[in-house]
Amino acid sequence: MCRWAAYVGQPIFLDEIISRPGHSLIHQSHCATQCHTAINADGFGVAWYGEPTQPGLYRDVMPAWSDPNLRSLTATVKSALFLAHVRASTGTATSRNNCHPFVVGHWSFMHNGQIGGYDAFRRAAEMMIPDSLYAQRKGATDSEALFLVALGEGLEADPKRALERAAARFEALARERGGAPHMRLTAAFSDGVRLYAVRYASDDAAPTLYHKWSDTRRGRAVVSEPLEEDQSDWEEIPPGSFCTFEGKSVTIEPFRPVARVAAA
């Protein structure tokens, strides 16, 4: 399992989330406490939004704790919306193209979880990516494939329903040709204006997800694990939830993967 953190609000230095807190994302890369793997050393990545509509992106295969460039970048770059991820591979190679977040146009996406038995139906999953988006397929992960299928399902027009349809298609393949657990999914993604997050599982073991508003920063962090172990004011997001964060507002709706119904 991976660990990730995202932020939306007034611009802050990236290191206020990624490296400064006592249980920062970099700390979680070698000492996670709420997942099966304490070590998340199979690469990392950061996507941040600034003046251009397309986010900046920095990814590498090194463990996050050992890359001085990451610390330098996060200490000098400010952003009002960013996503950061440390990876623990569930089977695919440790390569830059397999590191999250993934970016297509102004969209960025990162994922923690698994799609059961993905290797058994990888070719079928690839076939679900529309031809118009297939050139964006750079790596081999189930996460990137899910993102591209969601884009094809209409992420631009309706992020919630597009991801529900994409997740339903992958879960159906896992049930038919893969294995259990069929779907475990916490993901964060953004269009550069809003931050979206989802927590879902086909069983009762959805990966953890929390959020917290800071009056000091005038922004909200959304994280796999609280950034300070002695803070009790983090709000846990319930399983089966789709969240939209914009400014100080939070909207939490049920997330129920349902395949698109064909027209009669």
Phi, psi and omega in degrees: 000150180259177173228145178212164177214145178222160182216142172217135181156209174293147183302135175225164172290140183302330184290347177294341176250319193277325186226335185285317184299159181298327177240050182297173179297322177295320176298319179294337180294338176235001182208051177291148184241348186238033175212171185292332182246116179289335182258127177235081193243012184265043179104171181206172176194157176222133171238130183223149181255138177223228181290313177292157178286332179275133184289154167288154184216129175227121180223149175204167184267354179288156169299141184301327184288345186250010183255105180294334178295325178296316179296320179294316180299310186290337180279347186238351181255131174253145178206150176268353182201119179208158180232137180222146191213138169241137196252137166239108187297141172259016175147328181281163188296154172276097180218159182300322181292342178266358178277142176271162354286162173257144184231132171224115183060232180268006179266140171231151188208138172216156192216144168232131180141205180199156173244112193300127177069033186303322181303331183286342182225025182303318181297318179295323178294319178300324181293342179280346178284124180300149179305323183293342181249353188295332178296342178278353180283101185260328184246205185230011186278155171294329182297311180296320178299317178300316178301312182293323177294321177297320175301318178293335179275000175106037181304324182298319185274322185210087186303318183296306184293326178296316180288326175299316180293318179296315180297322179297321180293319178291319180295322178297319178295319180296322179290324183279320191230354184252232182202179179266150356289136187291322180207123167232125194214113155238129183219151170233141177206162187209151173258008182094351178243309180249154173251130179245148176214150180222144173228120186204151170207149176282347174244201182258028184232052177296135177302152186290153179202134183224161172215160181202133173269138177245118176293330180292312180279339188059048180201173184235135173257139176236123195217156172290324179220143176308145186278347175228124185292338182263011179260131182252006185262015172283138180262126178280135177275127183294151172302151180073036184236144172240125187243141172238124180244123178214119187061227179270351185281146178228128174239124179240122182237160175295141175248112184229098180302120180222130181292153177297137177272124182293144179292145180288000000 
